[in-house]
């Protein structure tokens, strides 16, 4: 039920649109969809007559989809017409006070949340967003009352407890003689140890994910070996005589039209042949490594954020007075976001490196600077300049080779490329991993140096602060004594006010985003803890969009009815 203040804003589609009505609507949009529906129906009938059940089922589902699209078009048109009519009727002298309309189909929405999984045949005609319920929920969450409640909740649960902690710090009997230099010294010890451990853990995690992703390539090694063997022995070795020598001299790349040899009329590019053979394996590596980097990205930010939490605790536990602690906290607050930006930039650069290495390995952009040519170039040169032993010279004949030179070179290429102990596929995989690990390791080191530079600047800024020393006079001691007696009553009133606040329901976005770096229980965990946490979220997200949507809708419905 809606309150009187919103009466007239919500229109529930209780009137059903029959299929007979839908077929009678005319217009460019309807005519196009009707034509596609008829074509799908005719094709499904033809497939059924040919006993092609798979094609018939697929076309039938496509027809059902088109019928839903046609119904959605009509519902959108009808909603627009109703909104226009109501706007004309309700508009008064002011053009800025037109009410907001919500076109709702509660029946369709209830179909989505009645069960966890819906097969295609039983899915409602409208997607959840078109039912209007999500937009109404967002509207109600954004009402002034909800915003006020959020502000009250933040003030009572965040601001007031922090203020009480400051009062306790003021009245605590202790020597508050620490200055900014002392805090900076403590901070340097903390961050040196923390950043050193995090750097080691980050390098180890990158190496671990790299090894796991490279294993995806090694899973295809046997098939890749067979393909490379076949390509070299059944294609490259068929090139005879001077043509084979020409290809070796050109390092495997002879453009079309540059040789009269019959085997080279269409050109020859051996490196591209190898790259195309290995491309599927490297593509799978790329997908695996990118997915791993998403997990590591989610883990590194909260792991780094522990430094922020530990530094705040260091400030709070220091023997400095309240003024020094507050100034240090104000200076430290921006560092949290600057460090996060550096860590996110690191992961963005890693993704760029992954894409660049994929192109270098698969020669997708046909660049000369690629991993395969860097490996095969010296091998081609060595084979080109190799020659078999000469026979002993005789008076009647010139010096000859013990074996034909071309056959000797092909045999040498077979050993260098296809030998089981150092097969080209294995060598390429190992070289790729070596270059990738070295590149990422250098990037991680450089990025951590930039973060340490930021922390050096923060430590220097603390040391440059002027000391804040003062003595408490008798009047101040009397004020502190009175305040100490008032703190219990202030805590009692704060608890009473917190108890009067209704339970705050988070909006949809807040429920989806879990700020793990604000979890106090995670403040002393290593990077592995956050990687495990990110992996758990990944597995939860892999349940599929329909399952997540159904679960979310069910939870919302239960919460709204409770």
N, C-alpha and C positions, 0 to 999 in steps of 0.2 A: 504494500500500500504506500502511496505517496502522500506527503503532507500537503496541506492546502497551498503552501507557498510554491509548490512545484506542479500544481494541478495544470494539466494541459501541455506539459513539456514532454510527456512520455506517450508514445503511440505503440501499442502492442498489436502485432499482426496476427489477429485471430482469424481473419478472413482468408481461407485457403484459395490458392490459385490452381485451378484444375488444368490438366494437360490439354484438354480440349480448348480452353481459353488461350493457353500459351501458343498453340498452333495458329490461332486466328490473328495474333498481333502482327501488324505490318510495320515496316520501316527498314532502313538500311541495316541496322544491327541485327534485327530479328531475321531478316531475309538471309543474311550471310550465315547465321547460326543454323537456321532451318535447312539451308542447302547442305551444310556440313553434316547435319544429323541424317538427312536422307542418303547422302553418299556413304556414311558409315553403316547405315542400315542395309543398303544394297550390297555393300562389300561383305558384311557379316553373313547375309543370306547366301551369297556366292561361295564364301568359304565353307559354310555349312553343307552346301550341295557337293563341294569337293572333298568332304570328310576331313577338313582341316580344322579340328576342334580348337587347337591352340590359337590360331588366327581368328576364329569365330569368337572365342571368349574375349580376346583382346579388343576386337572391334566392338563387341557388345559393351564392354566397360568404357570404351571411348565414347560410344553413343550416350551412355548414362552420364558421363562427365559433361558432354555438350548440353544435354537437357538441363543439368544443374546450372550451367553457365547461362542458359537462356532464362531460367527462372530468376537467377540473381540479377540479370539485366533488368527484368521487369520490376523486381523489388526495389532496385536502386532508382529507377524512373518513378515508381509510385511514391517512394519516400521523398524524392525531390519535389514532386508535384504537391504532396501534402504539406511539406515545409513552406512552399511558396504560398499556398492558399492560406495557411495559418498566419504567416507573416503579414499578408495583406489585411487579414481580419483583425489581428491583434495590434498592429502598428498604430500608435497614437500620433500625437504631435511630434514626438521625438523619434528620430531614426536610429538612435543609439541604444534604445532600450528594448530591442527585439529579443524575446526569450530564446534560449537555446533548446533545440529539439533533439530528442533521442528516439530513434526508431528501433523498437525492441521486438524480438521474436523469442520469448521465453521458452516456448515449446521446443524450438530448435536447439537452444542452449542446454535444456535438460537432457536432450538426447546425447549430447557430448559427454555429460558427466554421469550418466546412469551406469556406465561400465568402464573398466579401465582400457579395454581395447575394442575398437570398432573396425570390422572388415570393410572393404571398399563398398560393398553392396549395401550395407546398412548405415553408411555415413549420412548425416543430415545434408540437406540441400545447401545450407549456408555454413561457411566456415565460422569459427567462434567469434571472430572480430565483427562479422556482419550481423551477428545476433543482437548487438547493441549492449549486451551485458558488461563486457570489459570497459567500454567507454563510460557507462554509467558509474561503474565502480571507481574509475579514475576521477570522475567528476566529484563524487561524494568524498573521496579521499582529499581532494583539493579544496573543499569548502573551508571558509574561515575558521569554523569551530575546530576542524581537524588540525589546521595550522597552529591555532592557539594552543591546543592540547600538546602538540609536539614541542612548542616553545616552553610550555610549563614543565613538561617532562624533562627536557634538557636542563632547564634551570634548577629544578629540584634534585635531579639525580647526578648532575655533573658539576654545575657551578657552586651550589651550596656545599656539597661535601669538600670540594677543593678549598672553599673559603674557610671551612671549619679546620681543615688541616693546617692552613696558614695560621689560624688563631692558636692552635696547639703548639706550633713551632715557635710562636712569639713568646709564649708563657713557659716553655720548657727551660728548666734551669740547666744550662750547659755553657761551656766556653765557646762563644761564637767568634773565634779569632782567625779563622781561615780566610784568605783573600783570593782574588782571582788567579794569582799565580799558583796557589796550592790546588785549586780546582783544575787549572790547566794541566798541572803535572799528573793529577789523578786521571784526567781525561786521556792524556797521551798514553799512559800505561794501559788503560782500558781499550782504546781504539787500536793501538799497535797489536795487541794480542788478538783482538777480535778480527781485524781485517786480515791479519796473517793467517789465522785459521780458516776464515771464509775463502781466502784466495786458494788455499790448498784444497779445500772441499769443492770449490767451483771447478778447478782444473781437473780434479778426480772425476767429478760428475760429467764434465764434457767428454773426458776420455772414455768413461763407461758407456755413455750414450753413443759415442762414436763407434765403439767396438760392437755394440748391439746392432747398430744400423749397418755396419760393414758386413756383419754376419748374414744380412739379407742378401748381399751380393754373393757371398760364398755359398749360399744355398742354391744359387743358380750356376755355380762354377762348372759342374759336370756338363750340363747342357751347353754352356758357353764354350768350353773346351772343344767339344765335338763340332760345334759350328765353326770355330776358328780353324780347327784341323781341316775340315772339309773345304773351307774357303781358300786356304793357302795351298793345299795339295791338289784340289780339283779345279782351281781357278787360276791362282797365281802361277803355279808350276806349268800350266799349259802354255804360257807365253815362252816363246823359243828365242834362241840366239841373241842377236843384237837388241831385240826389243826388250828382253828381260834385263839386259845390261843397262839399257836406256832408263828403264823404270828405276833400277837401283841408283843410278847416277842422279836422277831427279828426286830421290828420296821418296819414292812411291807415288808421286803426283805428276801425271802426264796429261795436260789438258787435251780435249778433243781437237783433232785437226792438226796437231803438232808432230805427228808421226805417220809414216806411210805403212808401217807394219799393220797387217790385217787384224791382229789381236788388239791393236791400240787405236783403231779407227774411231771408236766412241770415247776414247780417253781412258784413263786409269787413275784411281785414287785409293791406294791400299789403306791409308790411315782411316779414311771414311768408311771403308768396308769393316774394319775392326771396330770403329766407333758404333756403327749401326748394329753390329752383333752384340755389343755390350750395353747398348742403350736401354733395353727393358730392365736389366738388372740395376743399372744406375738410377733409373726412374723410380724403381721400388725403394732403393736406398734413400732417395730424396724425400719420398713421402714418409718413410719411417723416421728419418732424422728430423724433418720439419715437425712431425707430431711430437717427437721427444723434446724438441726445443720449446714447444708450447707448454709442456709440463714443466720444464726447467724455468721458463719465464715466470710461471705462476709461483714457483718455489723460491726463486732468487730474491724477489722483491720483499716478501715477508721475512726471509732470512736476514737480509740486510737491515730491515727495519728494527730488528732486535737491538742494533746499536743505538737507535733513538731511544728505545725503552730503557735500556741499561744506563744510558747517559742521564736520563731524567732521574732515575733512581740514585745515581751517583750524586747529582746535584742535591736531591732531597736529603740524602744521608750525610752530606758534608757538614762540617762544623762552621760553615760561613753563616753570616746573618741573613735575614730574609731579603734585604735589598740586593745583596750580591747574588743570591740564588735566583731571584726573579729576573735580574738583568741577564744572567747566564742563560736562563730558560728562553727569554725573548730572542737572544742571539742564536740559540740552538734550533728554534722552531723551523726557520726556513731551510736549514740543512737537511731536514727529513725529505723534503720534496726534491731538493737538488740532487741528493744521492739516488733517489728513486729514478729520476730522469736519466742519470748516468747508467744505471743498471738496465733500464728499459732500452736505452740507446745501444748498449752492448748486445742485447738479444736481437735488436733490429739489424745490427751489422752482421751478426752470425747468420741470420736468414739471407742477407744479401750474399754472403760468402757461399752459402749452400747453393744458391741459384747459379752463381758464377762457376763454381766447381762442377755443377751438373753440366753446364754448357761446355766447359773445358774438357770434360770426359766424353760427352756424347757428340761434340762438334756440331751442336745444333745450329749455331750461327756461322759455322764453317770458318772460324778464325784460325789463323796460322799458329797462334800461341795456345796450344792445347797440350794436355798431358800425354796423349798418345804419340804425337809427333816428337815431343821432347824425349820419349823413350826410344822410338823406332829410328830416329835420325841417325844417331851413332851406330846403331845396328846395321842400317842400310849401308853406311859408309864402310864399315868393317867388312861386310860381305862383298861390296863392290871392289875393294882393293885386295881381296883375298885371291889366291891362286894356288893350284895344286903343285906338287913337286914336278920338276922337269926330268925327263928321261936322260940317260947318258947320251951325249952327242955322238953322232957317227959322221963318216965322211960323205956319205951319199944323201943324208937327209938333214933338215934343219932340226933345231931343238923342239921337242914336243912335250906336252904335259903327260904325266902318268895317266891321269883321267881327264876327260873333257872339262874345261873350265866352267861352263854353264852348269853341268851336272854337279860339279864340286860346290859351286856357290849355292845351288838349290839344296844340296845335302847339308851345307853349313847353316842355311836359313832354317831348315827343318830342325836342326839341333838347337839353334838359338831361340826359336819361337815356340817349338812344340815339344821340347823335351819334358818328360814328366816331372823332373825335379825342379825345373825353373820355367814352367810353361808361361807363355805371355799373359794369359788371363790372371794367373796368380801374381805375377810380377806387377801387372797393372793395378790390381786390387791393393796390394801392399804399398805401392808407390802413392796411390790415391789417398790411402789412409794416412800415410806419413806426411804428405803435403797438407792435408786437411787439418790434422792434429797440430802441426807446427803453426799453421796460419791462425787457427782459433786460439791456441795457447798464447801467441804473440798479441793477439787482440785483447784477450782477457788481462794479460799483464799490463798493457798500455792503459786499459780502461780503469783498472784498479789503481794505477799510478795517478790518474786524474782524480779519482775519488780521494786518495790519500792527500793529494795536493789541496783539495777543498778542506779536508780536515786539518791540514797544517795551517791554512789561513784562519780557520775558526780558532785553533789553539793560540795563534799569534794575536788575534783580536782580543781574546780573553786576557792575555798577559799585558796588553797595552791599556787595559782598563785601570783607571785610578782607584786606589784602595778606598774602601768605605769603612771608616772606623768611628765609632761613637761610644760614649759612656752613658749608661742609664743612671739618671739622677733619682733622688728619692720619690719625686712625683711620678716618674715613669714606673718605678717599682710598685708604687701603690696602684697605678692603673693596671699593671700586669696581674697583681694579686686579685683585683676585682674581676678582671676578665677571666682568670682561671676559674673563679667560682661560678661565672655565668656560662661557661662552655657546656656543662652537662645539660642545663636547661635549653640551650640553643640546639644541641644534638637531639634532645627529646622533641622539640617543636619541629625540627627538620624531619625526623622520622614520622611524626604525626601527619605532616603535610604530604610526605611521600606515600603514606598509606591511603590518603584520600584521593590520590590520582587514580583514575581508571586505567586498566591495562591497555597499553598502547599497542595498536595493531600496525605492524609495519606495512608499507605499501609493497606492491608487487616487485618493484626493482630492488628494494632493500632485501626482500626475501631471496632473490636470486643471487645477489652479490654477497659473498662471505668475506669480510675483512679479517683474514687470519692474522694479519700483522698487528691487530689490536687485541689479540687473545693473550691475556697475561700468562696463561699456562704455557704458551709457546715462546716465552721470552728467553729461555735458556736452552732451547733445542738447536740441534745442528741442522745443516742443509738437508740431510737425508730425511728428517722428520717432515719438512715441508714438501719434499718430492713425493713422499708417500701420501701425504694429504692431497696433493694435486692429482696424483694417480687415482685416488679414490673418487675424486670429483669427476675425473675423466670417464671412469667406468660408469658412474651414475649417469653422465650425460649421453653415453653411448646406448642408452636404452631406446633411443629413438624419439623423434619429435612428437609423434602421436601419443606415445606412452607418457612422456613428460607432461604434455598438455592435458591429457586425461587425468593424471594424478593431481596436477595443480588445480584443475577445475573441481575435482572431487573434494580436495582439501578446502578450497574456498567456499564451496557450497556447504560443507559441514560446519565451517567456522561461522558462516552467515546465519545458519539456522540454530546454532548453539546459543 
